[in-house]
Amino acid sequence: MTRYQPTRRDLGRGALGALLAAPALSGRALAQGQPIKLGFNGDLAASPSAQSGRAAVVGIEAAIEDVNKEGGVLGRPLSLTIRDDLSQPPKSIQNMSDLIDNERVVAVLGPTNSGNALAWRHIPNQKRIPVMGCIGSATDITKPMREGADNYMFRVGSVDRTQVVTIMGYAKKSPRTGKIGFLTETTGYGQGGLKDLQEVATAQGMTAVANEKFNVNDTDMTSQLAKLRAAGVETALVWAQGTPIGQLMRSMEKINYFPIVLTSWAADNLSFINAAGPHLAEKPIFLRTVSEDRTPQQQAFFARIRPRIDADSAFSFAVHGYDGTMLLARAIGQAGRTDGPAVKEALEDLRGTLQGYAKIYEKPFSKTEHDALGAADQRWTCWREAKLAAYSDDVVRGLRPEDFKG
């Protein structure tokens, strides 16, 4: 398959054009010497979120292709070594050690699943190798292991806490909310989200009247839903992966109980609509980092990579992978070398601006903030006629910064 190559006109002031203006890259001269190796460690085949991992790899590879066409970094090409962790924490831990110790990668991107990142984040911190998250959204992934400790975990992607603060602000402001209840899966992803839900609800003066859990492979959640209905829940806040959210919607249909559903961005996954069906998929609202109202630059990138991703809904993960790789390239060039501490220091004080596909990045990280995307980068989303669509209502239009607490 011949890949689409965007022209400068296609990109406008897009990601590559801005990056080429930076001293991080060495121009159009052919990159020579030993490749600067990056790694990817994430699920590509096993869990409901695997399509996100595959899309992120497509974005990473596109960024590497663009960087190498323009001379690489420090006169050397970038390369990517991929490891599939099959959504298994032990396998993900093994992959991480292999990438760092045997493959000698300069940085790692991923993982797909939050629980795996939480299982191995001590490894890159101990071995001082930067990680650029681009999928897993658990809040604690990018937090220091202990107060004052060095932190090598960075992220270009959504953050659970940011999502929770935003949807809880919606629930607080909406006159239709009524009593709230929590429904979460029992994985590390789901329980990390539950912690955020509970803490943000407290910060916003709200109390859940029901709190139920389900397994990621459950197909019938009617007993949990019956408890929410008995408690009078009118708005359910759900934290789970795409497939179980879809099964939850089917369970709602079984007992004809449809509270308002505010959920995680995993509902944008193709696995969600496959499980729920197009009609039930239209009920939840959620947040993403890339709007369906794409800019010309985003549309050019979408046209370039769409044949290689599973669904339109996976595009945001390709964007995160691309932008994260470009930020790593900028940091390596700024550092002038590839050792982990130097790259980390550069990431925490990046000079200039970079026009990415998710946003314009200007000092996206600091010593205390390792997440590049925040509340201002969230986009309200829903499904309409089996396609993702921008969502808006009177509550969304009325939200103000002071509504986001926690």
Secondary structure, DSSP 8 states (H G I E B T S, - for coil): -------HHHHTT-HHHHHHTSTTB--SS---SS-EEEEEEE-SSSSTTHHHHHHHHHHHHHHHHHHHHTT-BTTB-EEEEEEE-TT-HHHHHHHHHIIIIIS--SEEE--SSHHHHHHHTHHHHHHT--EEESS---GGGGS-SSTT----EEE-S--HHHHHHHHHHHHHH-TT--EEEEEEESSHHHHHHHHHHHHHHHHTT--EEEEEEE-TT-S--HHHHHHHHHTTEEEEEEE--HHHHHHHHHHHHHHT---EEEE-GGGGSHHHHHHH-TTGGGS-BEEESS-SS--HHHHHHHHHHGGGSS-GGGHHHHHHHHHHHHHHHHHHHHHTS--HHHHHHHHTT--SEEE-SS-EEES---SS--BS--GGG-EEEEEETTEEEE---HHHHH--GGG---
